[in-house]
Each structure stands twice: as C-alpha cells, then as structure tokens.
Amino acid sequence: RFKDLYLSGGVYLGGTGASNLLDDYEEGTWTPTWTPASGSGQTISAASGWYTKTGNRVFVDIYLATNGLGTASGDLSLGGLPFTQTTNSGQHASLSCGQAANAGLVAGQACAARVNQSATTITPLVWSATTGTTTMTVSQWGTSGTWRFTGSYQV
C-alpha cells in the first residue's frame, strides 16, 4: 500500500502506447473576464472559474454576474481561460449554459458558448430558430445577468 506516489514522468493506463500515457493532471481556479465590444463602466458582481486538466483536455465551470452595464454595448467576449485552446482544424469546443438569470433573452432563444481556437477566450452565443446562432450582445446578457457555463476543450 502507498500513501502518496510521485512520478517524474507519466503513468501508462491500459497499455504502453503513446495514447495510454497520462502525463498531466491538475485542478485549480481562475478568474473569468467580461469584455464588451465597446463602452465601459460595467460592474462585475461575481467572477469565478474552476478547472480540471487531464492530459490535453480541460474541463471548466464558470460563474459570472453583472450588476450594472455602464456604457457597455455590442458583442461580448469572455476571457481568462487557464490554458490556450488547440489550433486543430475544426476544433471548436462548445460550452453549455447551465443557468441564466435576469437575462435579456426572449422566448425561443437559447444560450451556449464557444471556446475560440488558439486563444483563452470564449464567445457566448445565442441560438434562435429565426436567426440561427449569433454572438451574444450586452443587452442579451442583461443588466444584472447571472450566468453559469460548463464544458471542456482541448489544449
């Protein structure tokens, strides 16, 4: 029996091939940022992020809330992810919107998010049967919008 085990390399699970090597695992927190296309003066009342990195996959949970938008307007971007998304062609990781409160969405709209390639940023999205998928705007976020996103992406 072992109490703790420290390895200088990785550990092979289920075989000895390169795809069986677990070479990284970590857990931590990070602070998400909220950036409008223009304007300023917004008040962020809560910004928390948690992650677990296993190999080349990062699992994230995000809680972000505003309490006043100042002169902010236009499309939104969230930032501060702990690791840069891969540049693999076609790799656009999606995040689910687990909860939204005080949002400026209307009936028939749903939210999601996309992790941007080669970046540490997220594009919040709004889907509608009429317009398809568009980038979420400040007004759709809501003056005192509270949002939770979760998902994973590749590094």
Backbone torsions as a table, in degrees:
resi	resn	phi	psi	omega
1	ARG	NA	143.2	178.9
2	PHE	-119.4	143.7	173.6
3	LYS	-87.2	-51.8	177.7
4	ASP	-134.6	147.9	179.0
5	LEU	-132.7	123.3	179.5
6	TYR	-116.9	128.0	-179.3
7	LEU	-119.2	139.3	179.8
8	SER	-81.1	-20.8	176.4
9	GLY	-112.5	-137.3	178.2
10	GLY	-112.4	-168.9	177.1
11	VAL	-129.4	136.9	178.9
12	TYR	-91.1	128.2	-179.4
13	LEU	-117.8	119.3	175.5
14	GLY	77.4	12.3	179.4
15	GLY	157.3	177.7	-176.7
16	THR	-111.9	7.3	178.6
17	GLY	-75.6	162.4	-179.4
18	ALA	-56.9	-33.2	-179.1
19	SER	-73.3	-11.1	179.4
20	ASN	-96.1	0.3	-176.7
21	LEU	-87.5	118.1	171.8
22	LEU	-95.1	109.0	-173.7
23	ASP	-111.7	1.7	-179.9
24	ASP	-158.5	135.7	172.5
25	TYR	-150.6	130.6	174.7
26	GLU	-158.4	158.8	177.4
27	GLU	-129.9	150.2	179.0
28	GLY	-174.2	-173.8	177.4
29	THR	-123.4	162.2	177.7
30	TRP	-154.7	164.3	-179.1
31	THR	-111.3	110.7	177.4
32	PRO	-69.9	149.0	177.0
33	THR	-111.3	157.6	-177.7
34	TRP	-126.5	114.9	-174.2
35	THR	-127.5	116.8	175.5
36	PRO	-82.1	161.2	177.7
37	ALA	-62.6	-35.2	178.7
38	SER	-151.4	166.3	179.2
39	GLY	85.9	179.6	-179.0
40	SER	-160.1	-172.7	176.0
41	GLY	87.7	3.7	178.6
42	GLN	-67.2	151.0	179.1
43	THR	-112.6	118.1	176.6
44	ILE	-92.5	116.3	-177.9
45	SER	-91.8	-19.5	176.8
46	ALA	-154.9	136.0	177.6
47	ALA	-150.4	102.1	-178.9
48	SER	-134.8	141.0	176.6
49	GLY	-139.6	143.2	178.4
50	TRP	-129.4	147.5	179.1
51	TYR	-144.3	155.4	168.9
52	THR	-132.8	124.5	178.7
53	LYS	-109.8	122.3	177.2
54	THR	-124.8	109.8	-176.0
55	GLY	62.2	-123.1	-179.0
56	ASN	-102.0	17.2	-179.0
57	ARG	-116.2	129.8	179.1
58	VAL	-114.7	124.3	176.6
59	PHE	-101.3	128.1	-177.1
60	VAL	-126.7	149.5	170.5
61	ASP	-129.2	134.0	-174.7
62	ILE	-129.6	134.0	172.8
63	TYR	-126.4	121.5	-175.4
64	LEU	-143.3	130.5	-178.3
65	ALA	-139.6	145.7	176.4
66	THR	-115.1	157.2	176.0
67	ASN	-142.4	66.4	-176.0
68	GLY	120.3	135.8	-176.1
69	LEU	-111.3	-5.0	-178.7
70	GLY	55.6	-130.7	178.7
71	THR	-102.4	13.5	-178.8
72	ALA	-59.8	140.9	177.7
73	SER	-158.0	170.4	177.0
74	GLY	85.9	-164.9	-178.6
75	ASP	-69.7	156.0	-179.7
76	LEU	-107.0	154.3	171.1
77	SER	-139.4	138.6	173.9
78	LEU	-109.5	145.7	-176.7
79	GLY	-139.9	-175.2	175.7
80	GLY	91.2	10.7	179.0
81	LEU	-52.7	146.6	-175.0
82	PRO	-71.6	-19.2	-179.6
83	PHE	-139.5	154.0	179.9
84	THR	-80.9	131.5	176.3
85	GLN	-62.2	145.7	179.6
86	THR	-61.2	164.0	177.1
87	THR	-101.8	10.3	-179.6
88	ASN	-54.7	133.4	-180.0
89	SER	-59.4	130.5	178.6
90	GLY	81.6	0.1	-178.4
91	GLN	-89.9	90.4	176.3
92	HIS	-119.1	92.7	-177.5
93	ALA	-67.9	140.3	178.7
94	SER	-107.5	145.3	175.3
95	LEU	-114.0	144.9	177.1
96	SER	-90.2	148.4	173.8
97	CYS	-95.8	107.3	-176.4
98	GLY	-84.2	-25.1	-178.7
99	GLN	-159.9	142.5	173.9
100	ALA	-143.8	138.1	176.7
101	ALA	-135.7	144.5	178.8
102	ASN	58.8	30.7	-179.6
103	ALA	-79.3	159.3	177.0
104	GLY	-96.4	28.3	178.1
105	LEU	-83.6	156.9	178.1
106	VAL	-113.9	168.9	179.6
107	ALA	-53.8	136.5	179.4
108	GLY	91.1	-1.7	177.4
109	GLN	-106.3	145.8	177.3
110	ALA	-133.2	153.9	-178.4
111	CYS	-110.0	157.3	175.0
112	ALA	-160.0	-170.2	176.8
113	ALA	-156.9	158.2	-179.5
114	ARG	-127.8	133.5	173.0
115	VAL	-84.4	127.8	-174.7
116	ASN	-80.8	139.1	-179.6
117	GLN	-60.6	144.2	175.8
118	SER	54.6	33.3	-175.3
119	ALA	-148.2	171.6	174.1
120	THR	-114.5	31.1	-177.5
121	THR	-118.4	160.3	-179.4
122	ILE	-126.9	138.6	173.0
123	THR	-105.4	110.7	174.7
124	PRO	-69.6	141.4	-174.0
125	LEU	-124.8	154.5	173.0
126	VAL	-125.7	130.2	176.7
127	TRP	-109.1	138.1	176.9
128	SER	-141.3	143.7	178.6
129	ALA	-63.9	-24.6	-178.5
130	THR	-84.9	-45.0	-173.3
131	THR	-106.2	-6.4	-176.1
132	GLY	77.8	-148.2	-177.7
133	THR	-98.4	129.1	177.8
134	THR	-133.1	161.7	175.7
135	THR	-70.3	136.1	179.8
136	MET	-66.2	138.5	177.5
137	THR	-99.9	167.3	178.3
138	VAL	-57.0	-44.2	-178.6
139	SER	-66.3	-31.7	176.9
140	GLN	-72.3	-30.4	176.5
141	TRP	-62.3	-46.0	179.3
142	GLY	102.5	144.3	-177.8
143	THR	-55.9	-46.5	175.9
144	SER	-118.9	52.2	-179.6
145	GLY	-72.2	138.6	176.8
146	THR	-124.5	124.5	-173.4
147	TRP	-133.0	145.5	173.1
148	ARG	-130.4	127.2	177.7
149	PHE	-121.5	149.8	176.0
150	THR	-147.7	151.6	178.4
151	GLY	162.4	-165.0	-178.8
152	SER	-143.1	160.1	176.8
153	TYR	-147.9	165.0	-176.5
154	GLN	-101.0	141.3	176.7
155	VAL	-117.2	NA	NA
